């Protein structure tokens, strides 16, 4: 089975695990220390993300470190408005509040390291 999993770089992986769980509702699957940092996995509704420690030596840095994002994470979910309310109430940086687009109802938010996330409920 093919599975494509985003691998996101954070300055502080334990802080990212806490933030993504509290703000977006992800559940931690695992974490383990490795030379130079930490590797971790989380899920949301059965979908997985992975994360690792930022590393200038490997030229893998968070959006905050570089000053710009080179990728974003796009997530389809059942109720974008409820998800938006959770993120907003948790103090997340909202880029665009929910709005209707041809591809569904969507909002944009940045995480603790400035990675953009696009949460969308597809049209029915």
Secondary structure, DSSP 8 states (H G I E B T S, - for coil): ------EEEES-HHHHHHHIIIII--EEEEEEEETTEEEEEEEETTEEEEEEE-BTTTTB--HHHHTS-S-EEEEE-S-HHHHHHHHHHTT-EEEEEEEEETTEEEEEEE-TT--EEEEEE---
